[in-house]
């Protein structure tokens, strides 16, 4: 059974950085996509970044030049590096995965859709003080 566990969230001041981690267990072969979403209460989940197993990536315009997604396959862990954090980055951040499918389905061209992702972590809270 595939499981995703996020870590690295916390409370920081505006302008500071955090690195979120998503450890993947139970899946060791084939193509996959991993995405980071974030959500604040009463708003839809927003796709922030995508990593495809062929190393293609996507970063949302709202966080481009500040966020980066990467993977350490030896550790089965994916990362979301968040720099120059802003108050509006405050949210619960989730990693999610899907297995198989094209980069387009994963959202590598126009952003991930939550309905395309089948395995989710429980989320990690990021709070940025202005």
N, CA, C and O of each residue as an XYZ file, in Angstrom:
520
protein
N       0.843     -1.191      0.000
C       0.000      0.000      0.000
C       0.878      1.240      0.000
O       1.795      1.363      0.812
N       0.592      2.155     -0.912
C       1.396      3.363     -1.029
C       0.985      4.354      0.054
O      -0.202      4.567      0.303
N       1.967      4.943      0.679
C       1.700      5.971      1.681
C       2.597      7.169      1.440
O       3.739      7.031      1.002
N       2.068      8.339      1.729
C       2.811      9.583      1.618
C       2.793     10.266      2.982
O       1.744     10.367      3.618
N       3.941     10.727      3.421
C       4.027     11.407      4.709
C       4.768     12.723      4.518
O       5.939     12.748      4.139
N       4.062     13.812      4.788
C       4.670     15.131      4.670
C       5.319     15.550      5.991
O       4.909     15.119      7.069
N       6.326     16.388      5.877
C       6.948     16.986      7.057
C       7.610     18.287      6.642
O       7.753     18.577      5.454
N       8.012     19.066      7.635
C       8.760     20.287      7.351
C       7.978     21.575      7.479
O       8.543     22.661      7.350
N       6.689     21.468      7.729
C       5.903     22.679      7.909
C       6.263     23.383      9.213
O       7.000     22.849     10.042
N       5.728     24.590      9.378
C       5.987     25.332     10.605
C       5.542     26.767     10.481
O       4.902     27.159      9.505
N       5.893     27.548     11.493
C       5.561     28.967     11.524
C       6.826     29.773     11.295
O       7.819     29.598     12.000
N       6.788     30.658     10.305
C       7.950     31.475      9.963
C       7.503     32.908      9.721
O       6.310     33.191      9.617
N       8.460     33.791      9.636
C       8.182     35.182      9.284
C       8.266     35.373      7.780
O       8.920     34.605      7.074
N       7.602     36.399      7.313
C       7.655     36.731      5.894
C       9.107     36.894      5.443
O       9.920     37.515      6.128
N       9.413     36.330      4.285
C      10.758     36.407      3.747
C      11.637     35.220      4.065
O      12.693     35.044      3.456
N      11.216     34.410      5.007
C      12.008     33.235      5.383
C      11.689     32.051      4.474
O      10.842     32.140      3.584
N      12.385     30.943      4.718
C      12.263     29.768      3.864
C      11.857     28.544      4.667
O      12.093     28.465      5.872
N      11.246     27.599      3.984
C      10.958     26.278      4.529
C      11.177     25.258      3.415
O      11.048     25.567      2.230
N      11.511     24.037      3.826
C      11.561     22.945      2.874
C      10.638     21.844      3.364
O      10.841     21.266      4.432
N       9.628     21.568      2.569
C       8.705     20.482      2.872
C       9.223     19.188      2.263
O       9.808     19.184      1.179
N       9.001     18.102      2.972
C       9.392     16.788      2.492
C       8.163     15.903      2.362
O       7.213     16.023      3.135
N       8.191     15.016      1.381
C       7.132     14.032      1.192
C       7.810     12.683      0.994
O       8.398     12.419     -0.055
N       7.722     11.841      2.003
C       8.330     10.516      1.908
C       7.314      9.532      1.359
O       6.191      9.437      1.853
N       7.720      8.808      0.338
C       6.854      7.852     -0.345
C       7.264      6.440      0.042
O       8.442      6.088     -0.016
N       6.301      5.646      0.432
C       6.592      4.248      0.733
C       5.582      3.357      0.029
O       4.450      3.765     -0.229
N       6.003      2.138     -0.276
C       5.101      1.163     -0.850
C       5.036      1.170     -2.364
O       4.238      0.433     -2.942
N       5.867      1.998     -3.037
C       5.861      2.044     -4.502
C       7.293      2.211     -4.962
O       7.972      3.159     -4.567
N       7.759      1.284     -5.805
C       9.168      1.329     -6.177
C       9.416      1.159     -7.668
O      10.565      0.980     -8.072
N       8.365      1.210     -8.514
C       8.627      1.001     -9.927
C       7.601      1.726    -10.766
O       6.552      2.133    -10.267
N       7.908      1.887    -12.050
C       6.955      2.467    -12.975
C       6.942      3.976    -12.951
O       7.596      4.620    -12.131
N       6.165      4.527    -13.889
C       6.057      5.976    -13.955
C       5.092      6.467    -12.880
O       4.159      5.772    -12.478
N       5.349      7.664    -12.442
C       4.490      8.258    -11.418
C       4.603      9.763    -11.508
O       5.513     10.297    -12.143
N       3.678     10.433    -10.871
C       3.727     11.884    -10.708
C       3.519     12.186     -9.235
O       2.745     11.511     -8.557
N       4.197     13.182     -8.755
C       3.966     13.646     -7.395
C       3.709     15.144     -7.441
O       4.441     15.888     -8.094
N       2.693     15.570     -6.764
C       2.317     16.985     -6.786
C       2.181     17.521     -5.368
O       1.905     16.779     -4.425
N       2.375     18.796     -5.248
C       2.103     19.521     -4.010
C       0.889     20.415     -4.242
O       0.811     21.158     -5.221
N      -0.048     20.316     -3.313
C      -1.217     21.174     -3.306
C      -1.218     21.940     -1.993
O      -0.557     21.552     -1.030
N      -1.969     23.033     -1.968
C      -2.161     23.729     -0.711
C      -3.619     24.175     -0.612
O      -4.299     24.387     -1.616
N      -4.064     24.306      0.612
C      -5.464     24.652      0.818
C      -5.614     25.492      2.072
O      -5.003     25.224      3.106
N      -6.442     26.512      1.951
C      -6.858     27.292      3.113
C      -8.344     27.056      3.304
O      -9.037     26.699      2.351
N      -8.850     27.247      4.519
C     -10.259     26.983      4.782
C     -11.188     27.723      3.824
O     -10.975     28.893      3.507
N     -12.214     27.020      3.372
C     -13.265     27.560      2.518
C     -12.782     27.909      1.114
O     -13.481     28.603      0.375
N     -11.612     27.443      0.745
C     -11.126     27.640     -0.634
C     -10.769     26.295     -1.251
O     -10.491     25.330     -0.539
N     -10.780     26.239     -2.571
C     -10.420     25.005     -3.263
C      -8.932     24.728     -3.101
O      -8.117     25.630     -2.908
N      -8.618     23.448     -3.189
C      -7.220     23.049     -3.130
C      -6.495     23.564     -4.375
O      -6.979     23.400     -5.494
N      -5.338     24.183     -4.173
C      -4.581     24.791     -5.272
C      -3.348     23.949     -5.572
O      -2.586     23.619     -4.663
N      -3.148     23.605     -6.825
C      -1.960     22.875     -7.243
C      -0.770     23.810     -7.327
O      -0.837     24.841     -7.995
N       0.312     23.465     -6.662
C       1.472     24.341     -6.572
C       2.630     23.850     -7.438
O       3.295     24.646     -8.100
N       2.868     22.542     -7.432
C       4.030     22.015     -8.146
C       3.807     20.557     -8.503
O       3.041     19.850     -7.847
N       4.486     20.121     -9.550
C       4.404     18.735    -10.014
C       5.802     18.231    -10.332
O       6.628     18.959    -10.882
N       6.056     16.982     -9.982
C       7.278     16.300    -10.388
C       6.869     14.992    -11.045
O       6.123     14.202    -10.466
N       7.361     14.771    -12.257
C       7.085     13.537    -12.980
C       8.331     12.658    -12.929
O       9.450     13.163    -12.836
N       8.136     11.361    -12.989
C       9.262     10.444    -12.825
C      10.317     10.566    -13.917
O      11.433     10.070    -13.757
N       9.973     11.231    -15.038
C      10.997     11.495    -16.058
C      11.715     12.805    -15.795
O      12.469     13.291    -16.639
N      11.479     13.374    -14.621
C      12.136     14.592    -14.137
C      11.518     15.876    -14.685
O      12.041     16.958    -14.419
N      10.430     15.794    -15.434
C       9.726     17.014    -15.824
C       9.088     17.629    -14.580
O       8.668     16.920    -13.666
N       9.025     18.947    -14.562
C       8.438     19.618    -13.404
C       7.520     20.750    -13.842
O       7.576     21.214    -14.981
N       6.688     21.176    -12.926
C       5.794     22.315    -13.107
C       5.761     23.093    -11.803
O       5.705     22.510    -10.720
N       5.796     24.404    -11.914
C       5.628     25.281    -10.759
C       4.559     26.303    -11.118
O       4.619     26.911    -12.186
N       3.591     26.497    -10.246
C       2.509     27.450    -10.496
C       3.048     28.871    -10.618
O       4.025     29.235     -9.963
N       2.406     29.660    -11.454
C       2.830     31.051    -11.644
C       2.831     31.819    -10.335
O       3.655     32.710    -10.130
N       1.899     31.471     -9.446
C       1.764     32.215     -8.192
C       2.980     32.064     -7.289
O       3.185     32.869     -6.380
N       3.792     31.029     -7.534
C       4.954     30.802     -6.676
C       6.246     30.643     -7.477
O       7.300     30.317     -6.930
N       6.140     30.876     -8.754
C       7.333     30.730     -9.595
C       8.412     31.697     -9.127
O       8.110     32.800     -8.672
N       9.657     31.286     -9.237
C      10.828     32.052     -8.793
C      11.017     32.022     -7.289
O      12.016     32.527     -6.778
N      10.052     31.426     -6.566
C      10.227     31.291     -5.109
C      10.212     29.837     -4.650
O      10.880     29.491     -3.676
N       9.453     28.981     -5.342
C       9.317     27.583     -4.954
C      10.023     26.694     -5.980
O      10.128     27.044     -7.156
N      10.495     25.561     -5.522
C      11.091     24.575     -6.418
C      10.749     23.178     -5.905
O      10.680     22.948     -4.698
N      10.534     22.246     -6.845
C      10.236     20.866     -6.487
C      11.388     19.991     -6.941
O      11.969     20.213     -8.003
N      11.714     19.000     -6.132
C      12.813     18.109     -6.476
C      12.569     16.746     -5.855
O      11.632     16.556     -5.079
N      13.429     15.802     -6.212
C      13.284     14.441     -5.696
C      14.641     13.855     -5.379
O      15.627     14.116     -6.069
N      14.676     13.069     -4.338
C      15.846     12.251     -4.010
C      15.370     10.810     -4.088
O      14.837     10.268     -3.119
N      15.568     10.191     -5.254
C      15.019      8.855     -5.463
C      15.637      7.820     -4.533
O      14.990      6.833     -4.183
N      16.875      8.041     -4.136
C      17.525      7.094     -3.229
C      16.827      7.077     -1.870
O      16.848      6.071     -1.162
N      16.213      8.202     -1.521
C      15.524      8.307     -0.232
C      14.014      8.192     -0.380
O      13.284      8.270      0.608
N      13.539      8.004     -1.620
C      12.089      7.969     -1.881
C      11.397      9.187     -1.291
O      10.305      9.091     -0.730
N      12.038     10.308     -1.425
C      11.525     11.536     -0.830
C      11.513     12.659     -1.851
O      12.452     12.821     -2.630
N      10.439     13.427     -1.834
C      10.315     14.607     -2.681
C      10.283     15.840     -1.802
O       9.864     15.797     -0.645
N      10.732     16.932     -2.376
C      10.857     18.155     -1.608
C      10.169     19.320     -2.304
O      10.114     19.390     -3.532
N       9.649     20.225     -1.497
C       9.171     21.516     -2.000
C       9.940     22.581     -1.245
O       9.681     22.840     -0.070
N      10.886     23.192     -1.933
C      11.667     24.273     -1.346
C      10.901     25.576     -1.525
O      10.560     25.954     -2.646
N      10.634     26.251     -0.429
C       9.844     27.474     -0.476
C      10.689     28.614      0.083
O      11.027     28.627      1.267
N      11.023     29.557     -0.770
C      11.826     30.711     -0.376
C      10.984     31.983     -0.418
O       9.925     32.027     -1.045
N      11.476     33.009      0.258
C      10.806     34.322      0.269
C       9.319     34.168      0.556
O       8.477     34.702     -0.166
N       9.012     33.448      1.596
C       7.612     33.155      1.904
C       6.836     34.422      2.202
O       7.355     35.381      2.774
N       5.577     34.394      1.797
C       4.676     35.522      1.995
C       3.493     35.089      2.857
O       3.217     33.898      3.003
N       2.808     36.062      3.417
C       1.651     35.766      4.244
C       0.653     34.907      3.476
O       0.049     33.994      4.039
N       0.481     35.204      2.188
C      -0.523     34.481      1.398
C      -0.116     33.047      1.071
O      -0.899     32.307      0.476
N       1.102     32.642      1.452
C       1.500     31.247      1.312
C       1.004     30.402      2.466
O       1.135     29.179      2.444
N       0.437     31.039      3.471
C      -0.104     30.302      4.619
C      -1.192     29.344      4.163
O      -2.160     29.757      3.524
N      -1.036     28.063      4.489
C      -1.976     27.030      4.053
C      -1.547     25.691      4.630
O      -0.467     25.558      5.205
N      -2.408     24.712      4.467
C      -2.011     23.328      4.692
C      -1.514     22.783      3.368
O      -2.208     22.871      2.355
N      -0.337     22.230      3.374
C       0.290     21.716      2.159
C       0.196     20.191      2.148
O       0.520     19.522      3.130
N      -0.254     19.666      1.013
C      -0.418     18.229      0.840
C       0.443     17.749     -0.328
O       0.562     18.437     -1.342
N       1.035     16.581     -0.183
C       1.597     15.937     -1.359
C       0.650     14.832     -1.786
O      -0.055     14.239     -0.970
N       0.650     14.571     -3.078
C      -0.253     13.592     -3.654
C       0.442     12.905     -4.807
O       1.335     13.478     -5.431
N       0.040     11.680     -5.095
C       0.692     10.913     -6.148
C      -0.332     10.223     -7.041
O      -1.439      9.902     -6.611
N       0.052     10.007     -8.268
C      -0.687      9.154     -9.182
C       0.328      8.295     -9.911
O       1.500      8.657    -10.017
N      -0.123      7.165    -10.410
C       0.795      6.204    -11.004
C       0.365      5.915    -12.431
O      -0.784      5.557    -12.690
N       1.313      6.076    -13.358
C       0.989      5.962    -14.768
C       0.378      7.259    -15.260
O       0.232      8.224    -14.510
N       0.023      7.260    -16.546
C      -0.547      8.468    -17.139
C       0.521      9.356    -17.718
O       1.707      9.195    -17.427
N       0.107     10.278    -18.526
C       1.037     11.167    -19.210
C       1.346     12.381    -18.341
O       0.704     12.631    -17.321
N       2.355     13.121    -18.787
C       2.675     14.360    -18.101
C       1.520     15.340    -18.134
O       1.317     16.103    -17.190
N       0.763     15.319    -19.220
C      -0.383     16.221    -19.319
C      -1.424     15.902    -18.262
O      -1.967     16.807    -17.628
N      -1.708     14.614    -18.067
C      -2.671     14.217    -17.032
C      -2.163     14.625    -15.660
O      -2.940     15.035    -14.799
N      -0.887     14.513    -15.465
C      -0.297     14.891    -14.172
C      -0.333     16.393    -13.938
O      -0.248     16.853    -12.800
N      -0.460     17.158    -15.021
C      -0.519     18.602    -14.884
C       0.801     19.297    -15.082
O       0.986     20.423    -14.623
N       1.729     18.639    -15.764
C       3.055     19.222    -15.905
C       3.040     20.433    -16.842
O       3.972     21.238    -16.829
N       1.986     20.567    -17.655
C       1.922     21.714    -18.581
C       1.077     22.855    -18.046
O       1.401     24.023    -18.266
N      -0.011     22.530    -17.341
C      -0.940     23.586    -16.948
C      -1.369     23.490    -15.497
O      -2.334     24.133    -15.084
N      -0.648     22.682    -14.717
C      -0.983     22.602    -13.308
C      -1.762     21.355    -12.967
O      -2.556     20.884    -13.780
N      -1.552     20.805    -11.771
C      -2.208     19.551    -11.385
C      -3.653     19.770    -10.984
O      -4.030     20.803    -10.430
N      -4.445     18.753    -11.287
C      -5.836     18.721    -10.854
C      -5.964     17.697     -9.743
O      -5.513     16.560     -9.885
N      -6.577     18.097     -8.638
C      -6.667     17.199     -7.480
C      -7.368     15.892     -7.831
O      -7.047     14.846     -7.269
N      -8.327     15.947     -8.761
C      -9.096     14.735     -9.056
C      -8.262     13.693     -9.799
O      -8.673     12.537     -9.894
N      -7.101     14.078    -10.327
C      -6.245     13.126    -11.037
C      -5.294     12.387    -10.094
O      -4.608     11.454    -10.511
N      -5.253     12.795     -8.848
C      -4.305     12.210     -7.897
C      -5.044     11.306     -6.924
O      -6.089     11.668     -6.384
N      -4.479     10.116     -6.711
C      -5.234      9.095     -5.994
C      -4.725      8.804     -4.589
O      -5.469      8.267     -3.768
N      -3.498      9.141     -4.298
C      -2.944      8.895     -2.968
C      -2.535     10.229     -2.382
O      -1.857     11.024     -3.032
N      -2.952     10.470     -1.151
C      -2.705     11.760     -0.517
C      -2.061     11.583      0.856
O      -2.343     10.624      1.575
N      -1.200     12.521      1.197
C      -0.705     12.604      2.558
C      -1.701     13.346      3.427
O      -2.732     13.816      2.945
N      -1.390     13.449      4.705
C      -2.306     14.102      5.638
C      -2.108     15.605      5.707
O      -2.934     16.312      6.283
N      -1.039     16.097      5.136
C      -0.827     17.536      5.107
C       0.106     18.026      6.201
O       0.268     17.390      7.242
N       0.710     19.170      5.935
C       1.562     19.838      6.910
C       1.259     21.333      6.856
O       1.140     21.911      5.776
N       1.137     21.945      8.014
C       0.719     23.337      8.078
C       1.904     24.268      7.912
O       2.955     24.082      8.525
N       1.715     25.270      7.073
C       2.694     26.346      6.909
C       2.011     27.649      7.275
O       0.978     27.996      6.702
N       2.582     28.368      8.223
C       2.026     29.640      8.661
C       3.101     30.710      8.524
O       4.182     30.597      9.100
N       2.790     31.749      7.755
C       3.743     32.826      7.515
C       3.185     34.106      8.131
O       2.082     34.538      7.796
N       3.937     34.691      9.007
C       3.529     35.938      9.649
C       4.042     37.119      8.841
O       5.185     37.138      8.384
N       3.165     38.103      8.678
C       3.552     39.284      7.889
C       4.351     40.264      8.732
O       4.761     41.314      8.237
